[in-house]
Each structure stands twice: as C-alpha cells, then as structure tokens.
Amino acid sequence: MESFVSTIRSLYQQNETQQKPLNYSEIYNTINLNLDVFNENSDNLLNNVIPVFTLPDYTLPNMAILYGIISKSHIKNTNLNEIDAVATLNGVNEEKLLAEIDNLLKNSDPSQVEVACDSFCEICHFYSNKLVQLNHAKKGLLSINQAINTLQFDSNTGKINSNQLTTVHADLLKLSLSSKNFTLASKLIQNEILDIKKSPTSSFDSKYYLEYFYYSGCIMASLKQFEESLFYFEQVINVPATALSQIMIDAYKKYILLSLINKGKVLPLPKYTSRIVINQIKPLCGVYHELAAAFVAYEQDKLNNLCHRYQDAFERDKNNGLIKQLQNSFYKINIQKLTKTFITLSLNDMVAKAKLPNAKHAENLILNMIRDREIFATINQKDGMVSFHDNPEKYDNPELMHQLTSQIFKCIDLDMNIKQMDNEITTHPHYIQKCQANIGTGIDEVDQLLQ
C-alpha cells in the first residue's frame, strides 16, 4: 500500500516540478494496474489512505479507492432492486464511507473526473441509493447537484453545459422525490436536454434516460404541473423499444390518470409511438382503461366502485394520490359543465346536479376552483347561492406581456437549436456516407433514417 501511495503521489508531483500539465490518463492507468491494493481492509483505506489523497488535487486516487470499497462491500444480486442491494455493507464503516463520498462529490476536479466518469457516476448511484435506503435522502441533494455540475463541466469552454443529460440526473430526482424537496429538482428539470454526456469507455445506459423522464413526470405531477408531467411520461412511453420495461408500464398508467385529471379524457399517444409498445402495453393496464371509460361516461357509481375494488392495485402502483385527484376532478368537470348552463345556482342544487357528497364539500371545492382560476364565481353565504361569471382577464397587464415575451424568446432559442442539430446531422460523416450509398436506390432521407 505504501508503494502504491508513493507511486501515485510521485506522478502528480513529477509533473508539478517540471511545470507540465498532469497526464491524468497515465495516472488512471497506473491506478488500474494496482487494483490489488483495494483488497486491503476497508476501514484502513478510509482512515489511513484516503486522507493522504486530499481533494481536489488527488481526485483520481480518492475516487478509485472509494469505488473499490463500494464494489467489494455491497451485495451483487440481480434479484434485488438497487435500493435493497445497498442495504447491507460488508466490513465497512457506513457513516465514514458516506462522509468521504460526500466530500468527493462536493470537491472533485472536473478534469480528473472526465478521465473516469463511469466510476464517478457509479459512486453517485450508490450514494443516492444508500441515502434513500436510510431515509436520509435530503442530505444528498446538494452533493449530487454538485456532482452533476462536475460532470457537465466542459474543459474546452471552461463552462458548465446545463443542457447535457448525465446518468446522475436521475439520482437527484430520486432523492428529491424521496425527501419531497423539489427546489433543486425543479431547476434541473427546467434545463432543456440538448445533449447526452458521453463516456469514453461505455455507452449511455437507457435505464437512466428512462428514469430521468419518469421521475421528472412524478415531480411535475406532485407540483400540480400536469401538462409538463404528461410530456415527461410520454417521453418514457415513446422511447424506441422492441419490448416493454416496467418503467414504461408505470409511466403509461400515470399518463392515463393525468390525462383524465387534466383533460377529462385519455389523450392518444403520438403516431410515432412504437406499435409493439401500444399493442403490448394496453392489455397490461386494463384496470386503468376501465377506470377511464367510467370517467368519460360520467358514471360516478362505477368510477367509485372501481376505485374501491382495485385499491390495493393502485397502492402497489403508488397511484393512490392520483386516484383521489381523479375522483375530485370528476366533480370539478361536472361543476365546469354547470357554469356553461346556469348563471346562478344554489349549493344544494349544485350538490344534486354535480353528484357531490354534501353542500359543505361543494362549497370547499368551488372555493378551491376559484382560487386556482378554474372557474370564475362568487358564493353568497347568506342565501347559499353561487353566481358564475365570465373570465375577467383583459390580457393587457404587464405580467402577461412578460410571459408572452418569455415564450417568444424560448421559441427563438428552440428554432436555433433545431437548426444547429440539423446542421450537425447533415454534416456528420455517417449521414453523408449513408446518403451517398442510397443515391439511385429510390430510398429517400426519411426511409434511410427508419432503417
């Protein structure tokens, strides 16, 4: 171990004395040639070796040691989910290990992380899963957020590319959902994804792509931003696939419920959705389609019976909250229909026509709808009458103009990004080669992209 420490430190110091840029690839290769040192006692590595490799200067050896400890300490069992797999760590001080990982994530050198980003990401995945398992998810939010910034750092420009998707994005969203703290997650989701972080040694695992959009949909649903939530779940369902994954099924179930809550009907999937996915996914979500049929047909008794009968299934799917909102939405849609027919209506009449439980429930629901600007109405407390009004918005206030300007600039940015991507594709050697190969074959550009 002393020889290993001496060798690594000399590699760093040698370049410093010669005033040459450090060759991190050479250092990383040297570490890989000495992996047997990680067979030492984990506590010895944490207590005596890690402190020698201070951060950020010695990021690579610090990261390699932590990755080695993690690799040998937790159960490698494909039958366990990722949370259960980290529940028991063998021969290691968990508290000390998590503290050292936290220090690494907050104080890493981006240039060194770039050389071994796969190991860095694996450490992030382990850290987030362990914190979720310990019910300490909130502790990891700042660390994982900093880890994302480290991975997104572009050494060529010296800036952080916030539009780049990394495998660690899903970790931050997972921690946010577990802790019910969405501040950092909301900021992360607002960044448009225009690029994917590429590893020099491996391809981007689609699992993390799916998890990013799935967790984003869950967070947006929790924040009652249903339009955005539907968009993210749609991305999960529309990932090109020859077979279904569980996360796609879960996303589709939530997509059905949110469509009903937000639009009053199940929105059709885009035409480019894989036919294999459509044909396989619908039979697996029969209960949800049955629920949707009752909702669209305004069959309240059937809707309530289905919600009660399949309560356990909805709980397993973690959709109980959406089911309650769906039942509430049923009443809201009935009330909105009444605003198109009546100018005034008593609370008791509204209970009967909208099929509400009682007048108190009707009053509370109407007040909430007025607050959320879903209807425009006033309630006369003396005689229990509800008066419906037209939308008072004149669309001439400064705030609305600011929103409109903001949306225009977003459209301009989107247009520029599309043109840039189009230019990158049309000038890519593989694309040009394929176009030349198809000249005279009758295959147009659309056909060749589908091949």
C-alpha positions as MATLAB code, in Angstrom:
seq = 'MESFVSTIRSLYQQNETQQKPLNYSEIYNTINLNLDVFNENSDNLLNNVIPVFTLPDYTLPNMAILYGIISKSHIKNTNLNEIDAVATLNGVNEEKLLAEIDNLLKNSDPSQVEVACDSFCEICHFYSNKLVQLNHAKKGLLSINQAINTLQFDSNTGKINSNQLTTVHADLLKLSLSSKNFTLASKLIQNEILDIKKSPTSSFDSKYYLEYFYYSGCIMASLKQFEESLFYFEQVINVPATALSQIMIDAYKKYILLSLINKGKVLPLPKYTSRIVINQIKPLCGVYHELAAAFVAYEQDKLNNLCHRYQDAFERDKNNGLIKQLQNSFYKINIQKLTKTFITLSLNDMVAKAKLPNAKHAENLILNMIRDREIFATINQKDGMVSFHDNPEKYDNPELMHQLTSQIFKCIDLDMNIKQMDNEITTHPHYIQKCQANIGTGIDEVDQLLQ';
ca = [
       0.000    0.000    0.000;
       2.845    2.414    0.858;
       4.407    1.715   -2.543;
       1.094    2.488   -4.283;
       0.667    5.774   -2.416;
       4.242    6.757   -3.156;
       3.902    5.936   -6.865;
       0.699    7.933   -7.325;
       1.946   10.942   -5.387;
       5.192   10.958   -7.377;
       3.251   11.006  -10.660;
       1.379   14.106   -9.522;
       4.435   15.845   -8.077;
       6.726   15.000  -11.002;
       4.618   16.978  -13.425;
       4.274   19.843  -10.983;
       8.051   20.201  -10.579;
       8.534   20.071  -14.347;
       5.670   22.568  -14.770;
       3.919   20.244  -17.207;
       0.174   19.582  -17.371;
      -0.734   16.427  -15.483;
      -1.368   13.350  -17.619;
      -4.485   12.068  -15.882;
      -4.850    9.151  -18.287;
      -1.418    7.880  -17.275;
      -2.282    8.219  -13.590;
      -5.596    6.421  -14.130;
      -3.847    3.565  -15.973;
      -1.328    3.249  -13.150;
      -4.161    3.006  -10.630;
      -5.820    0.267  -12.713;
      -2.560   -1.716  -12.731;
      -2.554   -1.698   -8.930;
      -6.148   -2.674   -8.190;
      -4.988   -5.419   -5.818;
      -4.281   -2.741   -3.170;
      -8.035   -2.295   -2.748;
      -8.208   -5.762   -1.201;
      -6.941   -4.156    1.994;
      -9.282   -3.701    4.947;
     -11.871   -1.077    4.011;
     -11.608    0.795    7.305;
      -7.830    1.018    6.851;
      -8.349    2.528    3.402;
     -10.868    5.027    4.742;
      -8.919    6.037    7.837;
      -5.301    5.943    6.641;
      -5.131    6.100    2.841;
      -7.981    8.394    1.771;
      -6.701   11.288    3.972;
      -3.377   11.171    2.094;
      -5.112   11.883   -1.223;
      -6.569   15.305   -0.488;
      -9.187   16.880   -2.732;
      -9.415   18.265   -5.332;
      -5.739   17.674   -6.204;
      -5.853   13.883   -5.871;
      -9.365   13.267   -7.194;
      -8.478   10.168   -9.259;
      -6.894    8.029   -6.486;
      -9.516    9.214   -3.983;
     -12.276    8.195   -6.357;
     -10.618    4.871   -7.237;
     -10.316    3.854   -3.582;
     -13.948    4.713   -2.814;
     -15.123    2.883   -5.925;
     -13.064   -0.152   -4.905;
     -14.565   -0.169   -1.405;
     -18.105    0.101   -2.786;
     -17.535   -2.652   -5.363;
     -16.467   -5.228   -2.794;
     -18.737   -4.232    0.086;
     -22.301   -4.401   -1.187;
     -24.295   -7.360   -2.469;
     -24.175   -8.053   -6.200;
     -27.581   -9.669   -6.628;
     -29.656   -9.158   -9.757;
     -32.753  -10.356   -7.881;
     -32.613   -7.320   -5.590;
     -33.639   -3.820   -6.586;
     -30.984   -1.111   -6.425;
     -32.151    0.139   -3.013;
     -32.175   -3.280   -1.330;
     -28.803   -4.138   -2.865;
     -27.073   -1.454   -0.786;
     -28.946   -2.205    2.457;
     -26.110   -4.293    3.886;
     -22.450   -3.346    3.508;
     -19.847   -5.910    4.478;
     -16.810   -4.916    6.550;
     -17.061   -1.151    6.196;
     -17.970    1.805    8.408;
     -21.057    3.138    6.571;
     -21.015    6.558    8.212;
     -17.345    7.135    7.373;
     -17.807    5.850    3.812;
     -20.772    8.151    3.134;
     -18.887   11.120    4.588;
     -15.923   10.502    2.283;
     -18.211   10.106   -0.743;
     -19.958   13.353    0.164;
     -16.553   15.072    0.318;
     -15.581   13.639   -3.077;
     -18.794   14.733   -4.794;
     -18.501   18.285   -3.469;
     -14.768   18.804   -4.086;
     -13.781   16.846   -7.210;
     -11.622   18.189  -10.018;
     -13.750   18.042  -13.215;
     -10.705   17.391  -15.415;
      -9.831   14.251  -13.436;
     -13.436   13.086  -13.219;
     -13.623   13.266  -17.026;
     -11.000   10.506  -17.270;
     -13.006    8.100  -15.088;
     -16.568    9.424  -15.254;
     -18.062    5.891  -15.207;
     -16.592    5.215  -11.750;
     -17.673    8.655  -10.561;
     -21.251    8.011  -11.726;
     -21.323    4.578  -10.063;
     -20.301    6.213   -6.792;
     -23.144    8.721   -7.219;
     -25.664    5.926   -7.869;
     -24.511    4.017   -4.791;
     -24.588    7.158   -2.632;
     -28.126    8.157   -3.645;
     -29.499    4.619   -3.274;
     -27.921    4.280    0.163;
     -29.361    7.586    1.370;
     -32.831    6.595    0.137;
     -32.469    3.258    1.949;
     -31.501    5.116    5.167;
     -34.343    7.665    4.753;
     -31.745   10.444    4.634;
     -32.379   11.482    1.036;
     -32.333   15.215    1.801;
     -28.674   15.016    2.894;
     -27.546   14.096   -0.602;
     -29.304   16.787   -2.646;
     -26.520   19.394   -2.642;
     -23.779   16.782   -3.132;
     -25.458   15.115   -6.106;
     -26.304   18.506   -7.603;
     -22.632   19.462   -7.403;
     -21.698   16.088   -8.940;
     -23.931   16.872  -11.930;
     -22.191   20.238  -12.374;
     -18.820   18.469  -12.227;
     -19.857   16.018  -14.946;
     -21.308   18.798  -17.112;
     -18.142   20.905  -16.934;
     -16.665   21.408  -20.401;
     -12.887   21.761  -20.162;
     -12.748   23.252  -23.667;
     -15.028   26.190  -22.867;
     -14.448   26.306  -19.114;
     -18.239   26.398  -18.605;
     -20.943   24.068  -17.313;
     -23.187   22.670  -20.053;
     -26.502   22.678  -18.194;
     -28.300   21.276  -21.265;
     -26.386   17.991  -21.071;
     -28.063   14.896  -19.606;
     -25.945   12.714  -17.305;
     -26.763    9.401  -15.655;
     -26.658   11.217  -12.296;
     -29.678   13.401  -13.173;
     -31.943   10.521  -12.180;
     -30.200   10.299   -8.789;
     -31.031   13.904   -7.908;
     -34.668   13.438   -8.934;
     -34.883   10.196   -6.940;
     -33.553   11.945   -3.825;
     -35.984   14.840   -4.389;
     -38.970   12.505   -4.584;
     -37.860   10.544   -1.532;
     -37.331   13.718    0.537;
     -40.277   15.602   -1.018;
     -37.927   18.528   -1.587;
     -38.284   19.738   -5.172;
     -36.306   23.022   -5.243;
     -33.130   21.711   -6.918;
     -35.077   19.180   -9.000;
     -37.328   21.894  -10.441;
     -34.297   23.940  -11.515;
     -32.713   20.863  -13.080;
     -35.857   19.915  -15.000;
     -36.201   23.438  -16.413;
     -32.985   22.940  -18.401;
     -33.695   21.740  -21.936;
     -31.900   18.475  -22.739;
     -29.929   19.020  -25.949;
     -27.026   16.659  -25.398;
     -26.095   13.433  -23.590;
     -22.930   13.012  -21.550;
     -20.774   10.503  -23.394;
     -18.365    8.235  -21.586;
     -15.002    7.368  -23.206;
     -15.397    3.720  -22.176;
     -19.129    2.890  -22.312;
     -22.436    3.911  -23.891;
     -25.204    5.806  -22.111;
     -27.461    3.276  -20.345;
     -31.091    3.804  -21.444;
     -32.160    2.968  -17.877;
     -31.021    6.389  -16.689;
     -32.674    8.128  -19.645;
     -35.991    6.478  -18.766;
     -35.572    7.200  -15.057;
     -34.847   10.880  -15.701;
     -38.080   11.407  -17.633;
     -40.134    9.166  -15.332;
     -39.001   10.922  -12.148;
     -39.460   14.305  -13.855;
     -43.059   13.334  -14.610;
     -43.621   12.296  -10.986;
     -42.191   15.578   -9.670;
     -44.244   17.705  -12.052;
     -47.365   15.773  -11.030;
     -46.540   16.418   -7.356;
     -46.275   20.140   -8.159;
     -49.647   20.002   -9.982;
     -47.975   20.931  -13.285;
     -49.918   18.329  -15.218;
     -49.099   19.483  -18.765;
     -45.368   19.121  -18.108;
     -45.928   15.834  -16.289;
     -47.793   14.376  -19.265;
     -44.945   15.425  -21.551;
     -42.325   13.602  -19.462;
     -44.351   10.400  -19.133;
     -44.953   10.491  -22.882;
     -41.187   10.551  -23.443;
     -40.835    7.347  -21.396;
     -43.527    5.581  -23.396;
     -42.131    6.731  -26.746;
     -38.573    5.517  -26.286;
     -37.819    3.200  -29.259;
     -38.161   -0.340  -27.958;
     -38.800   -3.891  -29.128;
     -40.116   -4.962  -25.709;
     -41.763   -3.313  -22.720;
     -40.000   -2.428  -19.494;
     -41.726   -1.988  -16.136;
     -40.965    1.718  -16.037;
     -42.805    2.202  -19.357;
     -45.863    0.411  -17.949;
     -45.772    2.547  -14.792;
     -45.441    5.711  -16.882;
     -48.418    4.737  -19.056;
     -50.635    4.141  -16.001;
     -49.815    7.606  -14.693;
     -50.250    9.027  -18.203;
     -53.849    7.707  -18.282;
     -54.708    9.154  -14.865;
     -53.138   12.540  -15.562;
     -54.857   12.768  -18.957;
     -58.208   12.269  -17.244;
     -57.415   14.736  -14.449;
     -56.083   17.444  -16.748;
     -58.063   16.931  -19.989;
     -61.091   14.856  -18.991;
     -60.144   12.100  -21.437;
     -57.245    9.801  -22.277;
     -55.002   11.605  -24.720;
     -53.954    9.461  -27.693;
     -50.280    8.593  -27.936;
     -48.331   10.172  -30.825;
     -48.389    8.387  -34.181;
     -44.663    7.670  -33.939;
     -45.150    5.540  -30.812;
     -43.922    2.001  -31.463;
     -46.777   -0.334  -32.491;
     -45.133   -3.061  -30.407;
     -45.380   -0.834  -27.320;
     -49.007    0.111  -27.999;
     -50.109   -3.473  -28.622;
     -48.357   -4.830  -25.529;
     -48.949   -2.050  -23.029;
     -52.735   -1.632  -23.239;
     -53.672   -5.193  -22.136;
     -51.388   -4.757  -19.095;
     -53.274   -1.634  -17.997;
     -56.838   -2.933  -18.338;
     -57.944   -1.629  -14.919;
     -56.884    1.898  -15.838;
     -58.717    1.774  -19.169;
     -61.820    0.531  -17.351;
     -61.468    3.460  -14.966;
     -61.091    5.858  -17.888;
     -64.225    4.518  -19.592;
     -66.295    5.129  -16.443;
     -64.836    8.620  -16.046;
     -65.506    9.712  -19.630;
     -69.061    8.297  -19.463;
     -69.702   10.257  -16.203;
     -70.650    7.017  -14.416;
     -69.881    8.087  -10.862;
     -71.050    4.930   -9.108;
     -68.998    2.716  -11.408;
     -65.985    5.001  -11.003;
     -66.183    4.855   -7.199;
     -66.678    1.090   -7.236;
     -63.597    0.601   -9.424;
     -61.524    2.862   -7.173;
     -62.597    0.830   -4.148;
     -62.278   -2.611   -5.794;
     -58.760   -2.049   -7.118;
     -57.486   -0.006   -4.178;
     -54.682   -2.477   -3.449;
     -53.518   -2.423   -7.086;
     -53.449    1.387   -7.127;
     -51.490    1.373   -3.885;
     -48.924   -1.070   -5.314;
     -48.550    1.214   -8.325;
     -48.174    4.199   -5.956;
     -51.088    5.912   -7.650;
     -53.404    6.408   -4.664;
     -52.793   10.160   -4.692;
     -53.679   10.424   -8.378;
     -56.797    8.293   -7.855;
     -58.030   10.744   -5.189;
     -57.332   13.643   -7.530;
     -59.174   11.790  -10.286;
     -62.293   11.472   -8.111;
     -62.014   15.155   -7.244;
     -61.552   16.022  -10.917;
     -64.793   14.184  -11.724;
     -66.671   16.661   -9.534;
     -64.759   19.614  -10.988;
     -65.682   18.688  -14.553;
     -69.346   18.426  -13.548;
     -69.166   21.881  -11.944;
     -67.477   23.364  -15.016;
     -70.295   21.973  -17.156;
     -72.811   23.750  -14.912;
     -71.082   27.116  -15.455;
     -71.952   26.834  -19.157;
     -75.657   26.275  -18.398;
     -76.507   28.393  -15.332;
     -75.786   31.958  -14.211;
     -76.721   31.284  -10.575;
     -77.321   28.062   -8.694;
     -77.857   27.155   -5.050;
     -75.317   24.963   -3.282;
     -77.985   22.308   -2.705;
     -78.878   22.218   -6.409;
     -75.201   22.002   -7.236;
     -74.821   19.007   -4.925;
     -77.606   17.217   -6.777;
     -76.530   18.125  -10.315;
     -72.770   17.616   -9.844;
     -73.300   14.469   -7.717;
     -71.350   15.906   -4.768;
     -71.482   14.346   -1.274;
     -72.868   17.448    0.534;
     -73.116   21.240    0.462;
     -70.004   21.767    2.601;
     -67.920   19.690    0.206;
     -69.402   21.631   -2.715;
     -68.519   24.977   -1.123;
     -64.919   23.966   -0.384;
     -64.443   22.576   -3.880;
     -65.838   25.732   -5.526;
     -63.582   27.961   -3.385;
     -60.554   25.897   -4.424;
     -61.550   26.119   -8.083;
     -61.973   29.905   -7.790;
     -58.526   30.155   -6.172;
     -56.957   28.101   -8.983;
     -58.861   30.166  -11.592;
     -60.575   27.026  -12.909;
     -63.920   28.839  -12.684;
     -64.950   32.444  -12.017;
     -67.687   32.652   -9.411;
     -68.796   34.142   -6.081;
     -70.653   32.477   -3.219;
     -73.326   34.382   -1.266;
     -73.024   32.997    2.255;
     -76.434   34.384    3.319;
     -78.643   32.543    0.853;
     -76.149   29.831   -0.248;
     -76.252   30.908   -3.891;
     -73.368   30.579   -6.337;
     -73.049   33.145   -9.132;
     -70.925   32.283  -12.173;
     -69.001   34.985  -14.077;
     -67.051   35.386  -17.302;
     -63.258   35.437  -17.255;
     -62.320   38.955  -16.063;
     -58.863   38.783  -17.666;
     -58.379   41.549  -20.281;
     -54.986   40.217  -21.387;
     -53.387   43.676  -21.153;
     -51.368   43.543  -17.931;
     -47.533   43.744  -17.753;
     -47.178   40.278  -16.226;
     -48.953   38.651  -19.172;
     -46.817   40.601  -21.640;
     -43.698   39.406  -19.807;
     -44.892   35.778  -20.078;
     -45.643   36.229  -23.772;
     -42.194   37.743  -24.411;
     -40.551   34.924  -22.493;
     -42.363   32.305  -24.602;
     -41.353   34.090  -27.825;
     -37.687   34.015  -26.821;
     -37.995   30.323  -25.922;
     -39.370   29.644  -29.407;
     -36.467   31.573  -30.955;
     -33.963   29.539  -28.907;
     -35.716   26.322  -29.911;
     -35.538   27.283  -33.584;
     -31.801   27.981  -33.268;
     -31.209   24.631  -31.523;
     -33.139   22.731  -34.204;
     -31.118   24.415  -36.957;
     -27.869   23.617  -35.141;
     -28.851   19.964  -34.685;
     -29.939   19.742  -38.321;
     -26.590   21.124  -39.411;
     -24.691   18.665  -37.182;
     -26.664   15.725  -38.605;
     -26.350   16.732  -42.268;
     -22.592   17.289  -41.955;
     -21.920   14.119  -39.959;
     -19.715   11.650  -41.904;
     -22.028    8.695  -41.192;
     -25.041   10.587  -42.546;
     -23.183   11.709  -45.671;
     -21.901    8.175  -46.252;
     -25.413    6.740  -45.964;
     -26.843    9.348  -48.337;
     -24.185    8.566  -50.925;
     -24.810    4.835  -50.571;
     -28.545    5.334  -51.259;
     -28.164    7.515  -54.357;
     -30.139    5.923  -57.190;
     -31.798    3.315  -54.947;
     -35.068    5.206  -54.558;
     -34.655    5.445  -50.786;
     -35.278    8.970  -49.537;
     -33.907   10.582  -46.381;
     -36.911    9.639  -44.248;
     -36.685    5.991  -45.306;
     -32.991    5.742  -44.513;
     -33.487    7.217  -41.046;
     -36.041    4.498  -40.350;
     -33.694    1.716  -41.420;
];
